[in-house]
């Protein structure tokens, strides 16, 4: 016996259904879980969740959502969303920005060294912007404490009492911590700087 090719559902047997936007929105965690299972990078998941839900809502409005009426409504919606997710991930993987991704601002890494993580580089840039916004005296003492010379050597080169330099460093760290929104003034600038 020959099997017939699977055809589109009969409109009389599978009428168009319009679930509410709330019902669709409630499936966000399910869509996110599917994207994770399909190994979509974390940085792109939220965008794809939005793309999937928007595409699904447009299909519902165009009356292309025709579930089997014998199935439970939520199970039918999830099965349909699974197909939408699969197609959107397929389009995502074929997009030029994914296939030919080149990070222009990424530094070249010599062979045998670990690559620089972009997220860490961005956080460092943000911290340096906050340092640059501090008063000049605070900037100088923070950068001195982060440098190769000890804070004592820096203070002596400026004919300053090392205890005064340590006080300035504490004030500068506190000011930077306030700018960064941290409650603790412990910062990487010159840990153990007084040697």
DOTI-756039 format. One line per 3 residues: number of its first residue (from 1); their letters; for each residue x, y, z of N, C-alpha, C. Coordinates in steps of 0.2 Angstrom, whole numbers, plus 5000, padded with zeros to 4 digits. Each point is the difference from the previous one (the first is absolute). Layout:
NUM = A = X/Y/Z/X/Y/Z/X/Y/Z | ...
This chain:
1 = XXX = 5004/4994/5000/4996/5006/5000/5004/5006/5000 | 4999/5005/4995/5004/5006/5000/4998/5005/5005 | 5004/5004/5003/4998/5005/5005/5000/5006/4996
4 = XXX = 4995/5004/5001/5000/5007/4997/5004/5005/5003 | 5003/5005/4997/5004/5005/5003/4996/5004/5004 | 5003/5002/5006/4997/5004/5005/4997/5007/4997
7 = XXX = 4994/5001/5000/4998/5007/4997/4998/5004/5006 | 4998/5006/4998/4998/5006/5004/4993/4997/5004 | 4999/5002/5006/4994/4998/5003/4994/5003/4997
10 = XXX = 4995/4996/5000/4994/5002/4997/4997/5006/5004 | 4998/5006/4997/4997/5005/5004/4994/4999/5004 | 4996/4995/4998/4994/4998/5004/5002/4996/5006
13 = XXX = 5005/4996/4999/5002/4995/5006/5005/5004/5005 | 5003/5005/4997/5005/5004/5004/4999/5007/4999 | 4995/5003/5003/4998/5007/4999/5005/5005/5004
16 = XXX = 5001/5006/4997/5005/5004/5003/4998/5002/5007 | 5005/5001/5004/4999/5001/5007/5004/5006/5002 | 4997/5004/5004/5004/5006/5002/5001/5000/5008
19 = XXX = 5005/4997/5002/5001/5001/5008/5002/5007/5001 | 4999/5002/5007/5001/5007/5002/5008/5001/5000 | 5001/5007/4999/5008/5002/5001/5002/4998/5007
22 = XXX = 4996/5000/5005/5003/4998/5006/5002/4992/5000 | 4996/4996/4997/5001/4993/5000/5007/4999/4996 | 5001/5004/4995/5006/4999/4996/5006/5003/5004
25 = XXX = 4999/5005/5003/5005/5003/5004/5002/4996/5006 | 4996/4996/5003/5001/4995/5005/5005/4995/4998 | 5001/4999/4994/5004/4995/4997/5007/5002/4999
28 = XXX = 5002/5006/5003/5007/5003/4999/5005/4995/5003 | 4999/4997/5006/5005/4996/5003/5001/4993/4996 | 4994/4998/4997/5001/4994/4996/5004/5001/4994
31 = XXX = 4999/5006/4997/5004/5002/4994/5007/5001/5001 | 5001/5003/5006/5007/5001/5002/5004/4993/5001 | 4996/4996/5003/5003/4993/5002/5001/4996/4993
34 = XXX = 4996/5001/4995/5001/4997/4994/5006/5003/4996 | 5001/5007/5001/5006/5003/4997/5006/4998/5003 | 5000/4999/5007/5006/4997/5003/5002/4993/4998
37 = XXX = 4994/4996/4999/5001/4993/4998/5003/5000/4993 | 4999/5005/4996/5002/5000/4993/5007/5004/5000 | 5003/5001/5006/5007/5003/5000/5001/5007/4997
40 = XXX = 4994/5004/5001/5001/5007/4998/5004/5004/5005 | 5005/5003/4999/5004/5004/5005/4995/5004/5004 | 5002/5001/5006/4997/5004/5005/4999/5007/4998
43 = XXX = 5005/5003/4996/4999/5007/4998/4995/5001/4995 | 4997/4995/4997/4995/5001/4994/4994/4997/5002 | 4999/4996/5006/4994/4997/5002/4994/5005/5001
46 = XXX = 5001/5005/5003/4994/5005/5002/4998/5003/4993 | 5004/5001/4995/4998/5003/4994/4996/4995/4996 | 5002/4993/5000/4997/4995/4997/4993/4998/5003
49 = XXX = 5000/5001/5007/4993/4999/5003/4995/5005/4997 | 5002/5006/5000/4996/5006/4997/4998/4998/4993 | 5005/4998/4996/4999/4999/4993/4994/4994/4999
52 = XXX = 5001/4995/5004/4996/4994/5000/4993/5002/5002 | 4999/5004/5006/4993/5002/5002/4997/5005/4995 | 5004/5004/4997/4997/5005/4995/4998/4996/4994
55 = XXX = 5004/4995/4998/4998/4996/4994/4994/4996/5001 | 5000/4997/5006/4994/4996/5002/4994/5004/5000 | 5000/5006/5003/4994/5005/5001/4998/5002/4993
58 = XXX = 5005/5001/4995/4998/5002/4994/4996/4995/4996 | 5003/4993/5001/4996/4995/4997/4993/4999/5003 | 5000/5001/5006/4993/4999/5003/4995/5005/4997
61 = XXX = 5003/5006/5000/4995/5006/4997/4999/4998/4993 | 5004/4997/4996/4999/4998/4993/4996/4994/5000 | 4998/4997/5005/4995/4994/5001/5004/4994/4997
64 = XXX = 5007/4999/5001/5003/4995/4998/5002/4995/5005 | 4997/5001/5006/5001/4995/5006/4994/4996/5000 | 5000/4994/4998/4995/4995/4999/5001/4994/5004
67 = XXX = 5000/5000/5007/5001/4994/5003/4995/4994/5000 | 5002/4994/5001/4995/4995/5001/4996/5001/5006 | 4993/5000/4998/4996/5002/5006/4999/4994/5005
70 = XXX = 5003/4994/4999/4999/4995/5004/5006/5001/5006 | 5005/5004/4998/5006/5001/5005/4998/5005/5005 | 5003/4999/5006/4999/5005/5005/5003/5007/4997
73 = XXX = 4997/5006/5001/5002/5006/4997/5007/5002/5002 | 5002/4999/5006/5007/5002/5001/5005/4995/4997 | 4999/4994/5000/5004/4995/4997/5001/5001/4992
76 = XXX = 4994/5002/4997/5000/5002/4993/5004/5006/4999 | 4999/5005/5004/5004/5006/4999/5007/4999/5001 | 5002/4996/5005/5007/4999/5001/5003/4996/4994
79 = XXX = 4997/4995/4997/5002/4996/4995/5001/5005/4994 | 4995/5004/4999/5001/5005/4994/5006/5005/5001 | 5000/5002/5006/5006/5005/5002/5007/4996/4999
82 = XXX = 5000/4994/5001/5006/4996/4999/5002/5001/4993 | 4996/4999/4995/5001/5001/4993/5002/5007/4998 | 4997/5005/5003/5002/5007/4999/5007/5001/5002
85 = XXX = 5002/4997/5006/5006/5001/5003/5005/4997/4995 | 4999/4994/4998/5005/4996/4996/5001/5004/4994 | 4995/5003/4997/5001/5004/4993/5004/5006/5002
88 = XXX = 4998/5003/5005/5004/5007/5001/5007/4999/5002 | 5001/4994/5003/5007/4999/5002/5004/4998/4993 | 4997/4996/4996/5003/4999/4993/5001/5006/4997
91 = XXX = 4996/5005/5000/5001/5007/4996/5006/5003/5004 | 5000/5000/5007/5005/5003/5003/5007/4997/4999 | 5000/4994/4999/5007/4997/4999/5002/5001/4993
94 = XXX = 4996/5002/4995/5001/5001/4993/5002/5008/4999 | 4998/5004/5005/5001/5007/4999/5007/5002/5000 | 5002/5005/4996/5007/5002/4998/5003/5002/5007
97 = XXX = 4997/5003/5004/5004/5002/5006/5002/4995/5005 | 4997/4994/4999/5002/4994/5004/5005/4996/4996 | 4999/4999/4994/5005/4996/4996/5007/5004/4999
100 = XXX = 5000/5006/4999/5006/5004/4999/5001/5005/5005 | 4999/4998/5006/5001/5005/5006/5008/5001/5001 | 5002/5007/4999/5006/5002/5001/5000/5005/5006
103 = XXX = 5004/4999/5005/5000/5006/5005/5006/5004/4998 | 4998/5006/4998/5005/5005/4998/5004/5003/5005 | 4997/5000/5006/5004/5004/5006/5004/4995/5004
106 = XXX = 4999/4993/4998/5004/4995/5004/5007/5000/4999 | 5004/5000/5005/5008/5001/4999/5002/4993/4997 | 5005/5000/4996/5003/4994/4998/5004/4997/5005
109 = XXX = 4999/4993/5001/5003/4996/5005/5006/4996/4998 | 5006/5001/5002/5006/4996/4998/4999/4993/5002 | 5003/4996/4996/4999/4993/5000/5002/4997/5007
112 = XXX = 4996/4996/5003/5002/4997/5007/4997/5004/5006 | 4997/5006/4998/4997/5004/5006/4993/4999/5000 | 4996/5001/5005/4993/5000/5001/4997/5006/4997
115 = XXX = 4995/5000/4996/4997/5006/4997/4997/5004/5005 | 4999/5007/4999/4997/5005/5004/4993/4999/4999 | 4996/5000/5006/4993/4999/5000/4997/5007/4999
118 = XXX = 4996/5001/4995/4997/5006/4998/4996/5003/5006 | 4996/4996/5004/4996/5003/5005/5005/5003/5006 | 5005/4997/5001/5005/5003/5005/5003/5006/4997
121 = XXX = 5002/5000/4994/5002/5006/4997/4995/5006/5000 | 4994/4999/4999/4995/5005/5001/4999/5002/5007 | 5000/4996/5005/5000/5002/5007/5006/5004/5002
124 = XXX = 5006/4998/4997/5006/5004/5002/4999/5007/4997 | 4997/5001/4994/5000/5006/4997/4995/5004/5004 | 4994/4997/5002/4995/5004/5004/5003/5002/5007
127 = XXX = 5005/4996/5003/5003/5002/5006/5005/5006/4999 | 5003/4999/4994/5005/5006/4999/4997/5006/4998 | 4994/5000/4997/4996/5006/4999/4998/5003/5007
130 = XXX = 4998/4996/5005/4999/5003/5007/5006/5003/5003 | 5006/4996/4999/5006/5003/5003/5001/5007/4996 | 4999/5001/4994/5002/5006/4996/4995/5005/5003
133 = XXX = 4994/4999/5002/4996/5005/5003/5001/5002/5007 | 5005/4997/5003/5002/5002/5007/5004/5006/5000 | 5000/5004/5005/5005/5006/5000/5007/4998/4999
136 = XXX = 5004/5004/4998/5007/4998/4998/5004/4997/5005 | 5000/5003/5007/5004/4997/5005/4998/4992/5001 | 4993/4999/5000/4998/4993/5001/5003/4996/4994
139 = XXX = 4999/5002/4994/5003/4996/4994/5007/4999/5001 | 5004/5005/5002/5007/4999/5001/5002/4994/5005 | 4997/5001/5006/5002/4995/5005/4997/4993/4998
142 = XXX = 4994/4999/4997/4998/4994/4998/5004/4996/4994 | 5002/5004/4996/5005/4998/4994/5007/4998/5003 | 5002/5004/5005/5007/4999/5003/4999/4993/5004
145 = XXX = 4995/4999/5003/4999/4994/5004/4999/4994/4996 | 4998/5001/4994/4999/4994/4995/5007/4999/4996 | 5004/5005/5000/5006/4999/4997/5005/4995/5003
148 = XXX = 5006/5000/4997/5005/4995/5002/5004/5002/5006 | 5001/5007/5001/5003/5003/5006/4995/4999/5006 | 5003/5000/5006/4996/5000/5006/4998/5007/5001
151 = XXX = 4994/5000/5004/4997/5007/5002/5005/5004/5004 | 5004/4997/5004/5006/5003/5004/5005/5004/4995 | 5002/4996/4995/5005/5003/4995/4996/5006/4996
154 = XXX = 4994/4999/4999/4996/5005/4996/5000/5006/5005 | 4998/4999/5006/5000/5006/5005/5006/5003/5001 | 5006/4997/5000/5006/5003/5001/5003/5004/4994
157 = XXX = 4998/4997/4994/5002/5004/4994/4996/5007/5000 | 4995/5000/5003/4996/5006/5000/5001/5004/5007 | 5005/4998/5004/5001/5003/5006/4994/5000/5005
160 = XXX = 4997/4995/5000/4994/4999/5004/5001/4995/5005 | 4997/5001/5006/5000/4995/5005/4996/4994/4998 | 5003/4994/5001/4996/4994/4997/4994/4998/5004
163 = XXX = 4999/5003/5006/4993/4999/5003/4995/5005/4997 | 5002/5006/4998/4996/5004/4996/4998/4997/4994 | 5004/4997/4996/4999/4996/4994/4995/4995/5001
166 = XXX = 5001/4996/5006/4995/4994/5001/4993/5003/5002 | 5000/5006/5003/4993/5003/5002/4997/5002/4993 | 5004/5003/4996/4997/5002/4993/4997/4994/4996
169 = XXX = 5004/4995/5001/4998/4994/4996/4993/4997/5003 | 5000/5000/5006/4993/4998/5003/4995/5004/4998 | 5001/5007/5000/4994/5005/4998/4999/4998/4992
172 = XXX = 5005/4999/4996/4999/4999/4993/4996/4994/4999 | 5002/4995/5004/4996/4993/4999/4993/5001/5002 | 4999/5004/5005/4993/5001/5003/4996/5003/4994
175 = XXX = 5003/5006/4997/4997/5004/4995/4998/4995/4994 | 5005/4996/4998/4999/4996/4994/4994/4995/5002 | 5000/4997/5006/4995/4995/5002/4993/5003/4999
178 = XXX = 5000/5006/5003/4993/5004/4999/4998/5001/4993 | 5005/5002/4996/4998/5000/4993/4998/4994/4996 | 5003/4994/5002/4999/4994/4998/4993/4997/5003
181 = XXX = 4998/5003/5005/4994/4998/5003/5001/4994/5005 | 5006/4999/5002/5002/4995/5005/5000/5002/5007 | 4998/4996/5005/5000/5002/5007/5007/4999/5003
184 = XXX = 5004/4996/4997/5007/4999/5002/5005/5003/4996 | 5005/5004/5003/5005/5003/4997/5006/4995/4997 | 4999/4994/5001/5005/4995/4998/5000/5000/4993
187 = XXX = 5005/5002/4996/5001/5000/4993/5007/4997/4998 | 5000/4998/4994/5007/4997/4998/5005/5005/4999 | 4999/5007/5001/5005/5005/4999/5005/4999/5006
190 = XXX = 5005/4997/4999/5006/5001/5005/4998/4996/5006 | 4997/4993/5000/5000/4996/5005/5007/4999/5003 | 5000/5001/5007/5007/4999/5003/5005/5005/4997
193 = XXX = 4998/5006/4998/5004/5005/4997/5005/5003/5005 | 4999/5000/5006/5005/5003/5005/5005/4994/5002 | 5005/5000/4997/5005/4994/5001/5006/5003/5004
